[in-house]
Amino acid sequence: MKNEVRSLVALCNVLKFLEGQPTGADATKLDTLIVSHLKLYKVAYPSESENWVPKFHMALHLPALLKKHDCLYAAFTLERKHKTLKKFATTSTIDTGFEKSVLLDLLQDQIGHLEDGSTFQEGTFLI
């Protein structure tokens, strides 16, 4: 599994670099790390790399975004809300204004978490 390990190590290098909160001046280094990982991934998983998921493609845009905005924002805080969105979207029975109904449910849920007080005690936060 030499190729798979090399791909994983390259991915860890990308994540470690991002953890250091790079600035626009580091965009070239980030590009090098991402391209290196993707090349190693393609070698390790040739059949899977034929139909790369959008996240692989989007990773190639991160260096340009870093250079343009001088920082990158983590979306991991928002990822945990997908379960909540699915819950409200699948239980809603309102035919008219479905999107508005789901968004109102999400907003009320978020306000409930903010009022709770324990929301900001631990975990990953938005800046």
Order of alpha helices (4+ residues) and beta strands (2+ residues): alpha-alpha-alpha-alpha-alpha-alpha-alpha
